[in-house]
Amino acid sequence: EVELVESGGDSVQAGGSLRLSCAVTGLSDGAYCMAWFRQAPGKEREGVAAIDSDGSTNYADSVQGRFTISRDSNKSVYLRMNSLKPEDTGMYYCAAEGTPKMVAADFGYWGQGTQVTVSS
């Protein structure tokens, strides 16, 4: 059974930082793309950052230069978020087995999400 478990969400003030983690179990190897998505209340889920099996990355324009996605040999994936803004508020989801284009429908596995709240 494949399982993705996110952690690290919190409430912070604007300008602060957070590091999200996603632990993956049940996938046989690391040859797949992983990504972080977020969804704010009343809005569609949007791709934030993706990392492919070769380490190449892709970021949404709104987070470029502030967020960094990474992964380790234990199949975990991380999202370092700096200079947080109120518009970064939302539920953040980890996803596996998709494409770097960050189309939600392409991803086969999802976590339950971790809440990030940024206050001004």
C-alpha positions as CSV (number, residue, x, y, z in Angstrom):
1,E,0.0,0.0,0.0
2,V,1.3,3.4,-1.0
3,E,1.2,6.1,1.7
4,L,2.3,9.7,1.7
5,V,2.4,11.5,5.0
6,E,3.0,15.3,5.2
7,S,4.2,17.2,8.2
8,G,5.6,20.6,9.1
9,G,2.7,22.9,8.5
10,D,2.2,25.6,11.0
11,S,1.0,29.2,11.6
12,V,3.6,31.8,11.0
13,Q,3.9,35.6,10.4
14,A,4.7,37.0,7.0
15,G,8.3,36.9,6.2
16,G,8.8,33.7,8.2
17,S,9.9,30.2,7.1
18,L,8.7,26.7,7.2
19,R,10.0,23.3,6.1
20,L,7.4,20.7,5.0
21,S,8.3,17.0,4.9
22,C,6.6,14.2,3.1
23,A,7.4,10.6,3.9
24,V,6.7,8.0,1.2
25,T,6.2,4.3,1.7
26,G,5.1,1.5,-0.6
27,L,6.7,2.7,-3.8
28,S,9.4,0.4,-5.0
29,D,12.1,3.0,-6.0
30,G,12.7,6.7,-6.5
31,A,12.2,6.7,-10.2
32,Y,9.2,9.0,-10.2
33,C,8.3,12.7,-10.0
34,M,7.1,14.2,-6.8
35,A,5.5,17.5,-6.2
36,W,3.9,19.8,-3.7
37,F,0.5,21.3,-4.4
38,R,-1.6,23.7,-2.3
39,Q,-5.2,24.7,-2.1
40,A,-6.6,27.8,-0.5
41,P,-10.3,28.0,0.6
42,G,-12.5,28.6,-2.4
43,K,-9.6,28.1,-4.9
44,E,-8.5,25.3,-7.1
45,R,-5.5,23.1,-6.1
46,E,-2.3,24.5,-7.7
47,G,1.1,23.1,-8.3
48,V,3.8,24.7,-6.2
49,A,7.0,22.8,-6.9
50,A,8.0,19.5,-8.5
51,I,11.2,17.4,-8.5
52,D,11.8,14.6,-11.0
53,S,13.8,11.4,-10.5
54,D,16.9,13.1,-12.0
55,G,16.7,15.9,-9.6
56,S,15.4,18.5,-12.0
57,T,12.9,20.9,-10.5
58,N,10.0,23.1,-11.6
59,Y,8.4,25.9,-9.6
60,A,5.3,28.0,-9.9
61,D,6.1,31.6,-10.7
62,S,4.6,32.8,-7.4
63,V,7.1,30.9,-5.3
64,Q,10.2,31.0,-7.6
65,G,13.2,32.1,-5.5
66,R,11.4,31.7,-2.2
67,F,10.6,27.9,-2.1
68,T,13.0,25.0,-2.6
69,I,12.0,21.4,-3.2
70,S,14.4,18.5,-2.4
71,R,14.3,14.8,-1.9
72,D,16.5,12.2,-0.2
73,S,17.5,8.6,-0.7
74,N,14.8,7.5,1.7
75,K,12.1,8.7,-0.7
76,S,11.2,11.7,1.4
77,V,10.5,15.0,-0.2
78,Y,10.8,18.4,1.4
79,L,9.7,21.9,0.7
80,R,11.6,24.8,2.2
81,M,9.5,27.9,2.2
82,N,11.1,31.3,2.9
83,S,9.8,34.8,2.9
84,L,6.3,33.5,3.4
85,K,3.4,35.7,2.4
86,P,-0.3,35.7,3.4
87,E,-1.2,34.4,-0.1
88,D,0.9,31.3,0.6
89,T,-1.8,30.2,3.1
90,G,-3.5,26.9,2.3
91,M,-3.5,23.2,2.7
92,Y,-0.3,21.8,1.2
93,Y,-0.3,18.3,-0.3
94,C,2.4,16.0,-1.3
95,A,1.9,14.0,-4.6
96,A,3.8,11.2,-6.3
97,E,4.1,9.6,-9.7
98,G,3.2,12.6,-11.9
99,T,5.0,14.9,-14.2
100,P,7.1,18.1,-13.6
101,K,4.3,20.1,-15.3
102,M,2.4,19.8,-12.0
103,V,-1.0,18.8,-13.5
104,A,-2.9,17.4,-10.5
105,A,-4.8,14.8,-12.5
106,D,-1.5,13.3,-13.6
107,F,-0.4,12.3,-10.1
108,G,-1.3,8.9,-8.9
109,Y,-0.8,9.2,-5.1
110,W,-1.6,11.9,-2.6
111,G,-1.1,12.7,1.0
112,Q,-3.7,14.0,3.4
113,G,-2.2,17.5,3.5
114,T,-0.7,19.8,6.1
115,Q,-2.0,23.3,6.9
116,V,0.1,26.4,6.4
117,T,-1.3,29.7,7.6
118,V,0.6,33.0,7.1
119,S,-0.6,36.0,8.9
120,S,0.2,39.6,8.0
